[in-house]
Amino acid sequence: MSSTRAPDLAGLIGPVTGLACEAGRRILELFRSDVLGVDYKLDRTPVTEADQAAHDHIVAGLERLTPGIPVLSEESGAEQHARERSGWDWHWLVDPLDGTREFIRGGEEFTVNIALIRGKAPVLGVVDAPAKGVVFFGHEGGGAHSRTADSDTPSPISVRQPPAQPLRVLASRSHAGSALELYIGALGLTHRRAISSSLKFCLIARGEADVYPRMWPISEWDTAAGQAVLESAGGAVFDLRGRRLRYGKDSISVPPFIACGDPAQDWLDYLP
């Protein structure tokens, strides 16, 4: 794949956003039907009929849009295919339904995540939150935007810089631990919200929150699209040594990280 021609990011963002929203509408139909078709993978994580329907739609659409660029999806054995990526200049990274547990419980914070990776970096991302009626998208050099389901007009979004007290902190609904509690406690006066899925990155990108600390590993498809949106809005995502999160590794795992709206702040100083 080293000879793949560089795609036009500005030309891709519209069709890819449309693809994510189409998948989101399919998911929403199943969500409202109460016929979820829940099964379990070998690692005991849940998968639903909606996951597979969205996967099929997105992968087929991306293969039509960019036939020379490989697609890795959570629902296509991405862990195995990840080992093949060393020679890829570009690839798509997809989570067709991020927040499946939230989806099964009837929560509305699930998302559709599509990211384009150049080498090791996410340079285009789309995050659709169908039950919330909003899609977020951004690409390198093009800024970040959001659009509601009842509008055809995107609105530019940007992070809150500098953050003001109390700091607005986002945390996962399903994971906690002493390291996270110590970190948030060290931040001082905070307003804390528990949010599922990659929606956390997008709320920071829209200036509604300041920081999302994650103190345990996660998978690349959970972070890449949100990272691209947040970075396009002026924020940053880095590991606990201050290095930008990178992709295209032998493993699909992402280390603990901090996503923030203002990279100039000393977020690492609060680590326990």
C-alpha positions in Angstrom: 0.0 0.0 0.0 3.0 2.3 0.0 2.2 3.6 -3.4 -1.4 4.7 -2.5 -2.0 8.2 -3.8 -2.7 10.7 -1.1 -6.5 11.4 -0.9 -8.1 14.8 -0.9 -9.1 15.3 2.7 -11.4 18.3 1.9 -13.1 16.3 -0.8 -13.5 13.2 1.4 -15.0 14.8 4.5 -18.4 15.4 3.0 -19.0 11.9 1.6 -17.5 10.2 4.7 -19.7 12.3 7.0 -22.7 11.3 4.9 -21.7 7.6 5.2 -21.4 7.8 9.0 -24.9 9.5 9.2 -26.4 6.9 7.0 -25.0 4.2 9.3 -26.2 6.1 12.3 -29.8 6.2 10.9 -29.7 2.4 10.5 -28.5 2.0 14.0 -31.2 4.4 15.3 -34.0 2.4 13.6 -32.8 -0.8 15.4 -32.4 1.1 18.6 -36.0 2.3 18.5 -37.3 -1.1 17.4 -36.1 -2.8 20.7 -35.0 -5.8 18.5 -31.2 -5.6 19.2 -30.0 -9.1 18.4 -27.4 -9.2 21.1 -24.6 -11.8 20.8 -21.1 -12.0 22.4 -17.6 -12.2 20.9 -14.9 -14.5 22.2 -13.7 -11.9 24.6 -17.3 -11.6 26.0 -17.8 -8.1 24.7 -21.3 -7.6 23.3 -22.1 -7.2 19.6 -25.5 -6.5 18.1 -27.3 -6.6 14.8 -26.8 -2.9 14.6 -23.0 -3.2 14.9 -22.9 -5.6 11.9 -25.3 -3.6 9.8 -23.3 -0.4 10.3 -20.1 -2.2 9.7 -21.3 -3.6 6.3 -22.6 -0.2 5.2 -19.5 1.7 6.2 -16.9 -0.7 4.8 -18.8 -1.0 1.5 -19.0 2.8 1.2 -15.3 3.4 2.1 -14.2 0.8 -0.4 -16.2 2.6 -3.1 -14.8 6.0 -2.1 -11.2 5.0 -1.7 -10.7 1.6 -3.3 -6.9 1.6 -2.7 -7.1 2.3 1.0 -7.6 -0.6 3.4 -10.3 -0.6 6.0 -9.9 -1.9 9.6 -13.2 -2.2 11.5 -13.8 -3.5 15.0 -16.2 -6.0 13.4 -13.8 -7.4 10.9 -11.0 -9.0 12.9 -9.0 -5.8 13.2 -6.6 -7.3 15.8 -5.4 -9.8 13.2 -5.2 -7.3 10.3 -3.4 -4.7 12.5 -0.2 -6.8 12.2 -0.2 -6.2 8.4 -0.2 -2.3 8.7 3.6 -1.7 8.7 3.7 -1.0 5.0 0.5 1.0 4.8 0.7 4.7 4.1 -3.0 5.2 4.7 -5.8 3.2 6.2 -9.3 3.7 7.5 -10.1 2.8 11.2 -13.8 2.2 12.0 -15.9 1.6 15.0 -19.4 1.1 13.5 -21.0 1.3 17.0 -19.0 2.8 19.8 -20.7 2.3 23.1 -22.5 -1.0 22.4 -23.2 -1.5 26.1 -24.8 1.9 26.4 -26.8 1.1 23.3 -28.1 -2.2 24.8 -29.0 -0.5 28.0 -31.1 2.1 26.1 -28.7 5.0 26.6 -28.2 7.6 23.9 -24.5 8.3 23.9 -23.4 5.7 21.4 -21.6 6.9 18.3 -20.4 5.9 14.8 -16.6 6.5 14.4 -14.7 6.7 11.1 -11.1 7.9 11.0 -8.5 8.1 8.2 -5.0 7.4 9.3 -1.9 8.7 7.4 1.1 6.7 8.6 0.7 6.9 12.3 -1.6 9.9 12.6 -5.3 10.4 12.4 -5.9 13.2 9.9 -9.6 13.0 9.3 -12.4 12.0 11.6 -16.2 11.7 11.8 -18.2 11.0 14.9 -21.9 10.6 14.5 -24.1 10.5 17.6 -27.4 9.5 16.0 -29.6 9.4 19.1 -28.3 12.9 20.0 -29.0 14.2 16.5 -25.5 15.6 15.9 -22.5 14.7 13.9 -18.9 16.0 14.4 -16.3 16.0 11.8 -12.9 17.5 11.1 -9.7 17.1 9.1 -6.1 18.3 9.1 -6.0 21.9 7.8 -9.8 22.2 7.6 -10.9 22.8 11.2 -13.7 21.0 13.0 -17.4 21.3 12.6 -20.7 19.9 13.9 -24.1 19.6 12.3 -27.5 18.8 13.7 -29.8 16.3 12.2 -32.3 19.0 11.3 -29.8 21.2 9.5 -27.7 21.0 6.3 -25.4 23.8 7.5 -22.3 22.9 9.5 -21.1 25.1 12.4 -17.4 25.5 13.2 -16.4 24.3 16.6 -13.4 25.0 18.7 -12.0 24.2 22.1 -12.1 26.4 25.2 -8.8 28.1 25.7 -7.7 28.8 28.4 -9.9 26.7 30.6 -11.6 28.4 33.5 -12.5 27.2 37.0 -14.2 24.9 37.7 -12.5 22.7 35.2 -15.0 20.6 33.2 -13.8 17.0 33.4 -15.2 14.0 31.4 -14.8 10.4 32.5 -16.0 7.1 31.2 -19.3 5.7 32.4 -18.0 2.1 32.6 -14.4 2.5 33.9 -13.0 4.0 37.1 -10.2 3.4 39.5 -7.9 5.0 42.0 -5.5 6.5 39.5 -8.4 8.4 37.8 -9.8 9.6 41.2 -6.3 10.8 42.3 -5.8 12.6 39.0 -9.2 14.4 39.1 -8.7 15.2 42.8 -5.4 16.9 42.0 -7.0 19.1 39.4 -8.8 21.0 42.2 -12.2 22.5 41.6 -13.9 20.5 38.9 -17.3 19.8 37.4 -17.4 16.1 36.4 -19.6 14.3 33.9 -19.7 10.6 33.0 -20.1 10.1 29.2 -19.9 7.0 27.1 -18.2 6.6 23.7 -16.1 9.0 21.7 -18.6 11.7 22.4 -16.2 12.8 25.1 -13.6 14.0 22.5 -16.3 15.9 20.7 -17.6 17.7 23.7 -14.1 19.0 24.4 -13.8 20.0 20.7 -17.0 22.0 21.0 -15.8 23.8 24.1 -18.2 22.1 26.5 -15.4 20.4 28.5 -11.7 20.8 29.2 -10.2 17.4 29.8 -10.8 13.7 29.5 -8.2 11.6 31.4 -8.2 7.8 30.7 -6.0 5.7 33.0 -6.4 2.3 31.3 -5.9 1.0 27.8 -8.5 1.1 25.1 -8.6 0.2 21.4 -7.6 2.4 18.4 -11.1 2.4 16.9 -12.4 4.0 20.1 -10.1 7.0 19.9 -8.9 7.7 16.3 -12.0 9.6 15.0 -12.5 11.6 18.2 -8.8 12.5 18.2 -8.9 13.8 14.7 -12.0 15.9 15.5 -10.5 17.3 18.7 -7.1 18.1 17.1 -8.9 19.8 14.2 -10.6 22.0 16.8 -7.4 23.0 18.5 -7.1 20.3 21.2 -4.7 17.5 21.7 -4.5 13.8 22.8 -1.3 12.4 24.3 -0.1 9.5 26.4 1.0 9.8 30.0 4.6 10.7 28.8 3.3 13.6 26.7 3.5 11.9 23.3 0.8 12.3 20.7 -1.3 9.1 20.4 -0.1 7.2 17.4 -1.7 4.5 15.3 -0.7 1.7 12.8 1.1 -0.3 15.4 1.4 -4.1 15.6 -1.3 -4.0 18.3 -4.6 -2.3 18.1 -4.3 -1.2 21.8 -4.0 2.4 22.8 -2.2 3.3 26.1 -3.7 5.5 28.9 -4.0 9.1 27.7 -5.2 12.6 28.3 -7.5 14.4 25.8 -7.6 18.1 26.4 -8.8 21.4 24.9 -5.8 23.5 25.8 -2.5 21.8 25.1 -0.6 24.7 26.8 -1.9 23.6 30.2 0.4 21.3 32.3 -2.1 18.4 32.4 0.7 15.8 33.1 1.7 17.6 36.3 -1.5 16.3 38.0 -0.7 12.6 37.5 -0.4 10.6 40.7 
